[in-house]
């Protein structure tokens, strides 16, 4: 089953409910002040819109990329309900030739929140695309799980190679300024998909 089919099924099976809730990632929300340093934001693999809609509520001009048309339809519904404008784009961020030139170096913030659906080789392409999208002086924000999450089993992938360590992120952004890199545990409640004690990691890195 390919990624589009897999995720569309998960979002469809949730019915009218939002699989990961409708509130933003707490790691993202706690950095609301820092986000005001930019005007434009791109949320990759955005899902049902909880993060992109919140970003737009903070006054940012937001584009959201998502592979699943089912998820995008739910995201549009969320945006309309909150009277917020987000530019939703159905696209595969791992497709050959992506991102298009018009999006490169275009965003103050590029965000990947719980996008750990691939292993090491595709992850390199994922991060490379995010770097291309970020304007000089702009930032990438990543939020995800560490391997300890496999002990908690409260969300996220079951494959350890998909999970982030400090070493993976430091290596991936070695040519950028690491402004924040934090590992921590927290109780999270984000719909049915993320619920309970979780082993988390967050990164903010600035492009030269």
N, C-alpha and C positions, 0 to 999 in steps of 0.2 A: 504494500500500500504506500503510495507516495505521500509527501508531506501535505499537499493540498487536500487530498482525499481524507487523510488521517485527521487533520485538524477540522475540516468542515464537518466530519462525522461527530467529533467531540462537541463542537459548538452547536450543532443541530440537535444532538441528543440532550443538551441542556435545556432545550425548549425555550420558554420565555425568560428563564433564569440566565444570569451571566456567570459563566463557568468560573471566572476569577473575580467576581464581584464587579462593582461599578466605581469603587474608590481607588485612588492611585496607590502605587507602591509607597509604603511608608518611608523608605529610603529616599525616594524621589520627593515626596511631600515635605520632608524635613529640610530640603535644600531649596525651598521656594525663593528665599532671598537671593541666593546665588544665581538662580535662573534669570533673575531680572537684569543680569549683566548682558543678556542677549535679546534679540528681537525675533529670531527664527529658530524653529526646532523641528526635527524629524524624528519620529518614533518608528523604529524598524520592528517587523514582526509584531505589530501593535495589538493583534487580537481583537477583542470586542470594544476597544476604545477607551478603557478606563483611564489610561495614562495620557493619551493624546487629548481627550476632552478636558481633563484637568489642566494640562499645560495651556490649552487655549483659554481656560478660565483665568489663568494667571496673566493674560494679556499678550502671550506669544502668538506669532503667526505660525501655525502648526500644519505640517504634512505628516500623514501616517501611511506607512507601507505595510501591507498584509497580504498573504498568499490566498487566504480563504475568503471567498465571496460571502459565505454565510456569516463569518465574523464581521466583515465590513458592513453588511446590512444591519446587524445588531449595533455596531458602533455608530452608524448614521442615526439610528433611532435614539441612541443615548445622547448624541449631540443635539438633535432636534429638541428632545425633551428638556435639555438644559439651555436651549436657545444660544448655542455656541457654533461657530463655524470652524470646521476642520477640513482640510483637503485630504480625502481618503483616496488612496491609489492601490489597486489590486495588482500586485507584482511579486515575483519570487526574487528575493535579494541574492540568491545563489545562482541565478540564471546567467549563462554566458553573456558577457557584454554589459552586465548591470554593475553599477548604476549608469544611467545615461549621462552624457556630457553636461546636459543642462542642470543636473542636480549636483555635479561635482563642485566642491569648494563653495557651497551655497548656504550652509547652515551654521548658526552660532552654537547650537546644541544638537548632537546626534545621540539618541538614547536607545539602549537595548536592555530591556527589562524582562528577565526570565526568558531568554532566547536560546536556551541550552538544549536545542533539539538536534544538534549535530556533533560529530566527533572532531578530532584534532585537525584533519586536513580541510574539511569544509569550514571549520571555525576560523582557520587562517584567512580563507576567502571572505568570510563574514566580517571579520575585523578589518580586512583590507578595504572592503566596500565602505564601511563606516568611516574609515580614515579619509577616503576619497570624498565623501559627502561633506566633511567638516571643513569650514573655511579656515584659513590661517589665523591663529589666535583663538579659534573656537574650541569647543570641548566635546569629548565623548563621555557619557555616563553609562556605566554598566551596573546591573544589579542581578545577582543570581545566587546559586547554591554552591557550597563547597562539598567535597566528598563525604564529610561527616553527615550530610543530609541522608545518606543511605541508611544510617542508623535510625533516624527519625521517621522516614517514610511518610512525610506529611505533605508531599507534593514534589514536583520536579521529575527529571528523568531517572530511570533505574540503571543507566549505564554510567559507570564511574568516569569514563573517558570524556563524557560530555560536561563534567562539572569543573568549576574554576578553582584553581589554587592561586596563592599570591605569586608563585613562581611563573605560572602560565601568563598571568596578566602583566607582570613586570616585564617579561620577555616580549610579549606582544606589543607593548607600548614603550619599549626601551628608548625609542627615539623621540618620545614626547615627554612633557613635564608631568609627572605624577603628582597631582594636587591632593588626592585622597585615595587611600587604599585601606579598607577596614574589613576585618573578619569578625563576626559576632553571632550570637544566638538570640532569637527573639520568638515570641509567640505571635503568629500572624493568623489573620482570618480574612482571606480573600476568596469569597465564594466557596464552592465545594472543592475547587482545585488546589487551593493552598490553605491548609487549616492545621494549626498546632505548632508545637515547638519546631524551630527550623534553624539550620546552619547556613548562614548567609555571608555574602561578600559583596562589597560595593567599591566601585572605582570611579574617579573623575580624573581624566587626563586631558591636558591642553596641547593643542597642535602648535608646533613652532611657527 
